[in-house]
Amino acid sequence: MKGYQDRAVWELRRQGLHTVAADAEAAWQRGEAFHPTASSPIAREIMEMIRIANWELSSAAA
């Protein structure tokens, strides 16, 4: 995984969102963007990390 992907997974786990972190990690390892459900209580800063992590994924494919 790339830098922001690792950071986002770490922050999700630190916030106690282990299931969301596992889902994000699995999606990124499959080469897919991760989009959390609307009901996930994710802080705005972590959502921004997820957005950048998804961008890293798409930029690596280009």
PDB file of N, CA, C and O in Angstrom:
ATOM      1  N   MET A   1       0.830  -1.178   0.000  1.00  0.00           N
ATOM      2  CA  MET A   1       0.000   0.000   0.000  1.00  0.00           C
ATOM      3  C   MET A   1       0.879   1.247   0.000  1.00  0.00           C
ATOM      4  O   MET A   1       2.035   1.222   0.420  1.00  0.00           O
ATOM      5  N   LYS A   2       0.299   2.315  -0.477  1.00  0.00           N
ATOM      6  CA  LYS A   2       1.013   3.590  -0.567  1.00  0.00           C
ATOM      7  C   LYS A   2       0.906   4.366   0.736  1.00  0.00           C
ATOM      8  O   LYS A   2       0.216   3.947   1.666  1.00  0.00           O
ATOM      9  N   GLY A   3       1.594   5.498   0.795  1.00  0.00           N
ATOM     10  CA  GLY A   3       1.698   6.307   2.000  1.00  0.00           C
ATOM     11  C   GLY A   3       0.382   6.699   2.646  1.00  0.00           C
ATOM     12  O   GLY A   3       0.172   6.425   3.827  1.00  0.00           O
ATOM     13  N   TYR A   4      -0.509   7.336   1.894  1.00  0.00           N
ATOM     14  CA  TYR A   4      -1.770   7.771   2.484  1.00  0.00           C
ATOM     15  C   TYR A   4      -2.684   6.596   2.793  1.00  0.00           C
ATOM     16  O   TYR A   4      -3.504   6.677   3.707  1.00  0.00           O
ATOM     17  N   GLN A   5      -2.559   5.522   2.057  1.00  0.00           N
ATOM     18  CA  GLN A   5      -3.349   4.328   2.359  1.00  0.00           C
ATOM     19  C   GLN A   5      -2.944   3.785   3.724  1.00  0.00           C
ATOM     20  O   GLN A   5      -3.800   3.475   4.552  1.00  0.00           O
ATOM     21  N   ASP A   6      -1.647   3.671   3.956  1.00  0.00           N
ATOM     22  CA  ASP A   6      -1.155   3.209   5.264  1.00  0.00           C
ATOM     23  C   ASP A   6      -1.600   4.140   6.378  1.00  0.00           C
ATOM     24  O   ASP A   6      -2.045   3.688   7.433  1.00  0.00           O
ATOM     25  N   ARG A   7      -1.480   5.445   6.142  1.00  0.00           N
ATOM     26  CA  ARG A   7      -1.863   6.419   7.166  1.00  0.00           C
ATOM     27  C   ARG A   7      -3.353   6.356   7.480  1.00  0.00           C
ATOM     28  O   ARG A   7      -3.757   6.419   8.641  1.00  0.00           O
ATOM     29  N   ALA A   8      -4.169   6.231   6.426  1.00  0.00           N
ATOM     30  CA  ALA A   8      -5.613   6.175   6.631  1.00  0.00           C
ATOM     31  C   ALA A   8      -6.000   4.928   7.415  1.00  0.00           C
ATOM     32  O   ALA A   8      -6.821   5.003   8.329  1.00  0.00           O
ATOM     33  N   VAL A   9      -5.421   3.790   7.070  1.00  0.00           N
ATOM     34  CA  VAL A   9      -5.713   2.546   7.792  1.00  0.00           C
ATOM     35  C   VAL A   9      -5.276   2.678   9.248  1.00  0.00           C
ATOM     36  O   VAL A   9      -6.004   2.272  10.153  1.00  0.00           O
ATOM     37  N   TRP A  10      -4.104   3.238   9.476  1.00  0.00           N
ATOM     38  CA  TRP A  10      -3.611   3.413  10.843  1.00  0.00           C
ATOM     39  C   TRP A  10      -4.544   4.315  11.644  1.00  0.00           C
ATOM     40  O   TRP A  10      -4.886   4.003  12.784  1.00  0.00           O
ATOM     41  N   GLU A  11      -4.957   5.439  11.044  1.00  0.00           N
ATOM     42  CA  GLU A  11      -5.847   6.374  11.740  1.00  0.00           C
ATOM     43  C   GLU A  11      -7.205   5.735  12.025  1.00  0.00           C
ATOM     44  O   GLU A  11      -7.765   5.931  13.104  1.00  0.00           O
ATOM     45  N   LEU A  12      -7.730   4.984  11.081  1.00  0.00           N
ATOM     46  CA  LEU A  12      -9.013   4.309  11.306  1.00  0.00           C
ATOM     47  C   LEU A  12      -8.906   3.346  12.483  1.00  0.00           C
ATOM     48  O   LEU A  12      -9.797   3.287  13.329  1.00  0.00           O
ATOM     49  N   ARG A  13      -7.820   2.602  12.529  1.00  0.00           N
ATOM     50  CA  ARG A  13      -7.625   1.673  13.653  1.00  0.00           C
ATOM     51  C   ARG A  13      -7.451   2.437  14.963  1.00  0.00           C
ATOM     52  O   ARG A  13      -7.984   2.027  15.994  1.00  0.00           O
ATOM     53  N   ARG A  14      -6.717   3.532  14.931  1.00  0.00           N
ATOM     54  CA  ARG A  14      -6.492   4.345  16.120  1.00  0.00           C
ATOM     55  C   ARG A  14      -7.804   4.913  16.654  1.00  0.00           C
ATOM     56  O   ARG A  14      -7.969   5.082  17.862  1.00  0.00           O
ATOM     57  N   GLN A  15      -8.732   5.204  15.750  1.00  0.00           N
ATOM     58  CA  GLN A  15     -10.040   5.727  16.134  1.00  0.00           C
ATOM     59  C   GLN A  15     -10.989   4.618  16.596  1.00  0.00           C
ATOM     60  O   GLN A  15     -12.115   4.894  17.008  1.00  0.00           O
ATOM     61  N   GLY A  16     -10.529   3.357  16.525  1.00  0.00           N
ATOM     62  CA  GLY A  16     -11.360   2.239  16.951  1.00  0.00           C
ATOM     63  C   GLY A  16     -12.271   1.702  15.857  1.00  0.00           C
ATOM     64  O   GLY A  16     -13.182   0.922  16.135  1.00  0.00           O
ATOM     65  N   LEU A  17     -12.035   2.112  14.624  1.00  0.00           N
ATOM     66  CA  LEU A  17     -12.860   1.676  13.492  1.00  0.00           C
ATOM     67  C   LEU A  17     -12.165   0.524  12.761  1.00  0.00           C
ATOM     68  O   LEU A  17     -11.804   0.641  11.591  1.00  0.00           O
ATOM     69  N   HIS A  18     -11.988  -0.576  13.468  1.00  0.00           N
ATOM     70  CA  HIS A  18     -11.204  -1.699  12.943  1.00  0.00           C
ATOM     71  C   HIS A  18     -11.851  -2.345  11.721  1.00  0.00           C
ATOM     72  O   HIS A  18     -11.149  -2.738  10.789  1.00  0.00           O
ATOM     73  N   THR A  19     -13.159  -2.460  11.713  1.00  0.00           N
ATOM     74  CA  THR A  19     -13.843  -3.070  10.562  1.00  0.00           C
ATOM     75  C   THR A  19     -13.698  -2.190   9.331  1.00  0.00           C
ATOM     76  O   THR A  19     -13.434  -2.689   8.237  1.00  0.00           O
ATOM     77  N   VAL A  20     -13.868  -0.897   9.500  1.00  0.00           N
ATOM     78  CA  VAL A  20     -13.712   0.040   8.378  1.00  0.00           C
ATOM     79  C   VAL A  20     -12.272   0.000   7.873  1.00  0.00           C
ATOM     80  O   VAL A  20     -12.038   0.018   6.665  1.00  0.00           O
ATOM     81  N   ALA A  21     -11.308  -0.054   8.790  1.00  0.00           N
ATOM     82  CA  ALA A  21      -9.901  -0.128   8.400  1.00  0.00           C
ATOM     83  C   ALA A  21      -9.617  -1.394   7.602  1.00  0.00           C
ATOM     84  O   ALA A  21      -8.903  -1.350   6.600  1.00  0.00           O
ATOM     85  N   ALA A  22     -10.165  -2.509   8.037  1.00  0.00           N
ATOM     86  CA  ALA A  22      -9.965  -3.774   7.323  1.00  0.00           C
ATOM     87  C   ALA A  22     -10.593  -3.717   5.935  1.00  0.00           C
ATOM     88  O   ALA A  22     -10.014  -4.216   4.970  1.00  0.00           O
ATOM     89  N   ASP A  23     -11.772  -3.113   5.832  1.00  0.00           N
ATOM     90  CA  ASP A  23     -12.432  -2.973   4.530  1.00  0.00           C
ATOM     91  C   ASP A  23     -11.615  -2.097   3.592  1.00  0.00           C
ATOM     92  O   ASP A  23     -11.467  -2.412   2.411  1.00  0.00           O
ATOM     93  N   ALA A  24     -11.080  -0.989   4.122  1.00  0.00           N
ATOM     94  CA  ALA A  24     -10.269  -0.088   3.307  1.00  0.00           C
ATOM     95  C   ALA A  24      -9.002  -0.787   2.831  1.00  0.00           C
ATOM     96  O   ALA A  24      -8.643  -0.716   1.655  1.00  0.00           O
ATOM     97  N   GLU A  25      -8.334  -1.459   3.754  1.00  0.00           N
ATOM     98  CA  GLU A  25      -7.100  -2.160   3.405  1.00  0.00           C
ATOM     99  C   GLU A  25      -7.355  -3.222   2.338  1.00  0.00           C
ATOM    100  O   GLU A  25      -6.580  -3.345   1.390  1.00  0.00           O
ATOM    101  N   ALA A  26      -8.426  -3.983   2.484  1.00  0.00           N
ATOM    102  CA  ALA A  26      -8.754  -5.033   1.515  1.00  0.00           C
ATOM    103  C   ALA A  26      -9.052  -4.428   0.146  1.00  0.00           C
ATOM    104  O   ALA A  26      -8.604  -4.954  -0.873  1.00  0.00           O
ATOM    105  N   ALA A  27      -9.801  -3.333   0.113  1.00  0.00           N
ATOM    106  CA  ALA A  27     -10.131  -2.694  -1.169  1.00  0.00           C
ATOM    107  C   ALA A  27      -8.867  -2.206  -1.868  1.00  0.00           C
ATOM    108  O   ALA A  27      -8.686  -2.444  -3.062  1.00  0.00           O
ATOM    109  N   TRP A  28      -8.001  -1.531  -1.136  1.00  0.00           N
ATOM    110  CA  TRP A  28      -6.782  -0.996  -1.740  1.00  0.00           C
ATOM    111  C   TRP A  28      -5.836  -2.106  -2.176  1.00  0.00           C
ATOM    112  O   TRP A  28      -5.141  -1.955  -3.181  1.00  0.00           O
ATOM    113  N   GLN A  29      -5.792  -3.206  -1.455  1.00  0.00           N
ATOM    114  CA  GLN A  29      -4.941  -4.320  -1.868  1.00  0.00           C
ATOM    115  C   GLN A  29      -5.467  -4.983  -3.137  1.00  0.00           C
ATOM    116  O   GLN A  29      -4.695  -5.551  -3.910  1.00  0.00           O
ATOM    117  N   ARG A  30      -6.780  -4.913  -3.351  1.00  0.00           N
ATOM    118  CA  ARG A  30      -7.369  -5.432  -4.595  1.00  0.00           C
ATOM    119  C   ARG A  30      -7.224  -4.443  -5.739  1.00  0.00           C
ATOM    120  O   ARG A  30      -7.552  -4.758  -6.882  1.00  0.00           O
ATOM    121  N   GLY A  31      -6.734  -3.252  -5.434  1.00  0.00           N
ATOM    122  CA  GLY A  31      -6.590  -2.229  -6.465  1.00  0.00           C
ATOM    123  C   GLY A  31      -7.861  -1.448  -6.710  1.00  0.00           C
ATOM    124  O   GLY A  31      -8.027  -0.851  -7.774  1.00  0.00           O
ATOM    125  N   GLU A  32      -8.763  -1.443  -5.740  1.00  0.00           N
ATOM    126  CA  GLU A  32     -10.041  -0.757  -5.857  1.00  0.00           C
ATOM    127  C   GLU A  32     -10.086   0.438  -4.913  1.00  0.00           C
ATOM    128  O   GLU A  32      -9.453   0.436  -3.857  1.00  0.00           O
ATOM    129  N   ALA A  33     -10.839   1.451  -5.303  1.00  0.00           N
ATOM    130  CA  ALA A  33     -11.051   2.601  -4.427  1.00  0.00           C
ATOM    131  C   ALA A  33     -11.952   2.177  -3.269  1.00  0.00           C
ATOM    132  O   ALA A  33     -12.802   1.299  -3.413  1.00  0.00           O
ATOM    133  N   PHE A  34     -11.752   2.811  -2.136  1.00  0.00           N
ATOM    134  CA  PHE A  34     -12.561   2.526  -0.954  1.00  0.00           C
ATOM    135  C   PHE A  34     -13.523   3.678  -0.722  1.00  0.00           C
ATOM    136  O   PHE A  34     -13.124   4.842  -0.712  1.00  0.00           O
ATOM    137  N   HIS A  35     -14.796   3.344  -0.536  1.00  0.00           N
ATOM    138  CA  HIS A  35     -15.827   4.340  -0.256  1.00  0.00           C
ATOM    139  C   HIS A  35     -16.600   3.871   0.970  1.00  0.00           C
ATOM    140  O   HIS A  35     -17.438   2.976   0.868  1.00  0.00           O
ATOM    141  N   PRO A  36     -16.324   4.472   2.135  1.00  0.00           N
ATOM    142  CA  PRO A  36     -17.012   4.047   3.359  1.00  0.00           C
ATOM    143  C   PRO A  36     -18.508   4.354   3.284  1.00  0.00           C
ATOM    144  O   PRO A  36     -18.940   5.234   2.539  1.00  0.00           O
ATOM    145  N   THR A  37     -19.271   3.626   4.052  1.00  0.00           N
ATOM    146  CA  THR A  37     -20.713   3.862   4.091  1.00  0.00           C
ATOM    147  C   THR A  37     -20.979   5.189   4.799  1.00  0.00           C
ATOM    148  O   THR A  37     -20.164   5.663   5.592  1.00  0.00           O
ATOM    149  N   ALA A  38     -22.111   5.764   4.502  1.00  0.00           N
ATOM    150  CA  ALA A  38     -22.476   7.052   5.092  1.00  0.00           C
ATOM    151  C   ALA A  38     -22.658   6.946   6.603  1.00  0.00           C
ATOM    152  O   ALA A  38     -22.541   7.945   7.313  1.00  0.00           O
ATOM    153  N   SER A  39     -22.943   5.750   7.095  1.00  0.00           N
ATOM    154  CA  SER A  39     -23.179   5.591   8.527  1.00  0.00           C
ATOM    155  C   SER A  39     -21.880   5.449   9.341  1.00  0.00           C
ATOM    156  O   SER A  39     -21.926   5.418  10.571  1.00  0.00           O
ATOM    157  N   SER A  40     -20.732   5.363   8.667  1.00  0.00           N
ATOM    158  CA  SER A  40     -19.454   5.246   9.373  1.00  0.00           C
ATOM    159  C   SER A  40     -19.090   6.590  10.005  1.00  0.00           C
ATOM    160  O   SER A  40     -19.065   7.606   9.310  1.00  0.00           O
ATOM    161  N   PRO A  41     -18.811   6.613  11.297  1.00  0.00           N
ATOM    162  CA  PRO A  41     -18.472   7.875  11.981  1.00  0.00           C
ATOM    163  C   PRO A  41     -17.006   8.258  11.776  1.00  0.00           C
ATOM    164  O   PRO A  41     -16.197   8.147  12.697  1.00  0.00           O
ATOM    165  N   ILE A  42     -16.672   8.704  10.582  1.00  0.00           N
ATOM    166  CA  ILE A  42     -15.275   8.984  10.238  1.00  0.00           C
ATOM    167  C   ILE A  42     -15.055  10.493  10.242  1.00  0.00           C
ATOM    168  O   ILE A  42     -15.821  11.250   9.646  1.00  0.00           O
ATOM    169  N   ALA A  43     -13.995  10.911  10.924  1.00  0.00           N
ATOM    170  CA  ALA A  43     -13.659  12.332  10.991  1.00  0.00           C
ATOM    171  C   ALA A  43     -13.315  12.876   9.604  1.00  0.00           C
ATOM    172  O   ALA A  43     -12.848  12.148   8.728  1.00  0.00           O
ATOM    173  N   ARG A  44     -13.556  14.156   9.434  1.00  0.00           N
ATOM    174  CA  ARG A  44     -13.320  14.810   8.148  1.00  0.00           C
ATOM    175  C   ARG A  44     -11.871  14.654   7.691  1.00  0.00           C
ATOM    176  O   ARG A  44     -11.614  14.447   6.505  1.00  0.00           O
ATOM    177  N   GLU A  45     -10.923  14.752   8.623  1.00  0.00           N
ATOM    178  CA  GLU A  45      -9.509  14.630   8.266  1.00  0.00           C
ATOM    179  C   GLU A  45      -9.185  13.236   7.722  1.00  0.00           C
ATOM    180  O   GLU A  45      -8.397  13.092   6.788  1.00  0.00           O
ATOM    181  N   ILE A  46      -9.798  12.222   8.314  1.00  0.00           N
ATOM    182  CA  ILE A  46      -9.558  10.851   7.843  1.00  0.00           C
ATOM    183  C   ILE A  46     -10.238  10.640   6.489  1.00  0.00           C
ATOM    184  O   ILE A  46      -9.702   9.940   5.629  1.00  0.00           O
ATOM    185  N   MET A  47     -11.408  11.239   6.296  1.00  0.00           N
ATOM    186  CA  MET A  47     -12.069  11.147   4.988  1.00  0.00           C
ATOM    187  C   MET A  47     -11.187  11.762   3.904  1.00  0.00           C
ATOM    188  O   MET A  47     -11.141  11.263   2.780  1.00  0.00           O
ATOM    189  N   GLU A  48     -10.490  12.843   4.242  1.00  0.00           N
ATOM    190  CA  GLU A  48      -9.577  13.456   3.282  1.00  0.00           C
ATOM    191  C   GLU A  48      -8.406  12.519   2.980  1.00  0.00           C
ATOM    192  O   GLU A  48      -7.978  12.424   1.830  1.00  0.00           O
ATOM    193  N   MET A  49      -7.884  11.828   3.994  1.00  0.00           N
ATOM    194  CA  MET A  49      -6.830  10.836   3.765  1.00  0.00           C
ATOM    195  C   MET A  49      -7.321   9.735   2.836  1.00  0.00           C
ATOM    196  O   MET A  49      -6.593   9.297   1.945  1.00  0.00           O
ATOM    197  N   ILE A  50      -8.553   9.288   3.044  1.00  0.00           N
ATOM    198  CA  ILE A  50      -9.132   8.239   2.202  1.00  0.00           C
ATOM    199  C   ILE A  50      -9.259   8.738   0.766  1.00  0.00           C
ATOM    200  O   ILE A  50      -8.969   7.998  -0.174  1.00  0.00           O
ATOM    201  N   ARG A  51      -9.689   9.987   0.590  1.00  0.00           N
ATOM    202  CA  ARG A  51      -9.812  10.553  -0.757  1.00  0.00           C
ATOM    203  C   ARG A  51      -8.451  10.582  -1.451  1.00  0.00           C
ATOM    204  O   ARG A  51      -8.341  10.222  -2.623  1.00  0.00           O
ATOM    205  N   ILE A  52      -7.412  11.011  -0.725  1.00  0.00           N
ATOM    206  CA  ILE A  52      -6.064  11.058  -1.305  1.00  0.00           C
ATOM    207  C   ILE A  52      -5.554   9.644  -1.570  1.00  0.00           C
ATOM    208  O   ILE A  52      -4.906   9.405  -2.589  1.00  0.00           O
ATOM    209  N   ALA A  53      -5.838   8.702  -0.664  1.00  0.00           N
ATOM    210  CA  ALA A  53      -5.423   7.308  -0.853  1.00  0.00           C
ATOM    211  C   ALA A  53      -6.066   6.722  -2.098  1.00  0.00           C
ATOM    212  O   ALA A  53      -5.413   5.991  -2.844  1.00  0.00           O
ATOM    213  N   ASN A  54      -7.330   7.028  -2.334  1.00  0.00           N
ATOM    214  CA  ASN A  54      -7.997   6.569  -3.559  1.00  0.00           C
ATOM    215  C   ASN A  54      -7.352   7.199  -4.784  1.00  0.00           C
ATOM    216  O   ASN A  54      -7.196   6.543  -5.814  1.00  0.00           O
ATOM    217  N   TRP A  55      -6.974   8.481  -4.674  1.00  0.00           N
ATOM    218  CA  TRP A  55      -6.306   9.148  -5.774  1.00  0.00           C
ATOM    219  C   TRP A  55      -4.952   8.512  -6.055  1.00  0.00           C
ATOM    220  O   TRP A  55      -4.572   8.335  -7.212  1.00  0.00           O
ATOM    221  N   GLU A  56      -4.216   8.164  -4.985  1.00  0.00           N
ATOM    222  CA  GLU A  56      -2.922   7.478  -5.165  1.00  0.00           C
ATOM    223  C   GLU A  56      -3.116   6.189  -5.960  1.00  0.00           C
ATOM    224  O   GLU A  56      -2.297   5.841  -6.810  1.00  0.00           O
ATOM    225  N   LEU A  57      -4.190   5.500  -5.677  1.00  0.00           N
ATOM    226  CA  LEU A  57      -4.487   4.251  -6.366  1.00  0.00           C
ATOM    227  C   LEU A  57      -4.725   4.500  -7.842  1.00  0.00           C
ATOM    228  O   LEU A  57      -4.186   3.787  -8.689  1.00  0.00           O
ATOM    229  N   SER A  58      -5.524   5.499  -8.156  1.00  0.00           N
ATOM    230  CA  SER A  58      -5.826   5.793  -9.564  1.00  0.00           C
ATOM    231  C   SER A  58      -4.619   6.351 -10.297  1.00  0.00           C
ATOM    232  O   SER A  58      -4.453   6.090 -11.489  1.00  0.00           O
ATOM    233  N   SER A  59      -3.771   7.116  -9.613  1.00  0.00           N
ATOM    234  CA  SER A  59      -2.590   7.673 -10.265  1.00  0.00           C
ATOM    235  C   SER A  59      -1.547   6.593 -10.535  1.00  0.00           C
ATOM    236  O   SER A  59      -0.777   6.706 -11.489  1.00  0.00           O
ATOM    237  N   ALA A  60      -1.511   5.551  -9.712  1.00  0.00           N
ATOM    238  CA  ALA A  60      -0.569   4.452  -9.936  1.00  0.00           C
ATOM    239  C   ALA A  60      -0.978   3.628 -11.152  1.00  0.00           C
ATOM    240  O   ALA A  60      -0.133   3.051 -11.835  1.00  0.00           O
ATOM    241  N   ALA A  61      -2.289   3.579 -11.414  1.00  0.00           N
ATOM    242  CA  ALA A  61      -2.782   2.803 -12.553  1.00  0.00           C
ATOM    243  C   ALA A  61      -2.557   3.522 -13.873  1.00  0.00           C
ATOM    244  O   ALA A  61      -2.524   2.893 -14.931  1.00  0.00           O
ATOM    245  N   ALA A  62      -2.402   4.845 -13.811  1.00  0.00           N
ATOM    246  CA  ALA A  62      -2.245   5.643 -15.037  1.00  0.00           C
ATOM    247  C   ALA A  62      -0.857   5.537 -15.614  1.00  0.00           C
ATOM    248  O   ALA A  62      -0.567   6.148 -16.642  1.00  0.00           O
TER     249      ALA A  62
END
